[in-house]
Amino acid sequence: MVNVLHVPAFKDNYIWLIRGETGNGVAIVDPGDAEPAIRALEREQLRPQAIFCTHHHNDHVGGVAELARRYAIPVYGPAHEPIPAITHRLEDGSRLELAELGLRFEAIATPGHTRGQINYYGHSLLFCGDTLFSAGCGRLFEGTAEQMHASLSRLAALPEDTKVYCGHEYTEANLRFSLAVEPDNRDAREHLERVRAWRAQDHPSLPSTIGLERRINPFLRSAAPSVRKAAQNHAQQTLDSETEVFATIRRWKDGFRG
């Protein structure tokens, strides 16, 4: 049984610790800050074995070099991102195995938020950095709407029971936007109530699942008539493709203050 522990960092980041099937070894995902990770490792008496990086933004990699030096562990990450500490560069479809932890993951290229971002999929778990958020997706800082829509479509095609571990606690705000797009989405409305209750008790809203995201996340629902209609109303023009629908709601979300 693979367990995942969450470590809050900065204002709303999560560092994930993937605990292997045996022993107290872990892989550290996206450590933007070394200190919270070190405190969690010491508190839980865990032994880091590797670091996984999804993309180059500092709030995801700022602690990588210090952790790699402190524990003398390998760093896995995207082949085409400027992360100097990486020791194992991964392409789309690359497979990595940490035999001592019983962990096996595949890298999925997900350009859009950055040009070279990768996600990690294995054990029915997805570590997606800033590609997919619960009820949302990353901003298009480097990639195109076409790239991000294709990346999200790949993730949406994963099995519906896949647990989704995102890089940030954005769920409540994202759901408010989801309901601006689809006011009659009962799944989104019910999930917002659950998330508000969890956050009131300082519990994370994650992991989500791919099945849930297909129902509540407008960025995975460009083909839904209700999302297309909302996007066309917002743009005040006809949109001829799912990519155009996606691009419209992405721009809408960029300026949303609801």
Secondary structure, 3 states (H helix, E strand, C coil): CCEEEEEEECCCEEEEEEECCCCCEEEEECCCCHHHHHHHHHHHCCEEEEEECCCCCHHHHCCHHHHHHHHCCCEEEECCCCCCCCCEEECCCCEEEECCCCEEEEEEECCCCCCCCEEEEECCEEEEECCEECCEECCCCCCCHHHHHHHHHHHHCCCCCCEEEECECCHHHHHHHHHHHCCCCHHHHHHHHHHHHHHHCCCCCCCEEHHHHHHHCHHHCCCCHHHHHHHHHHHCCCCCCHHHHHHHHHHHHHCCCC
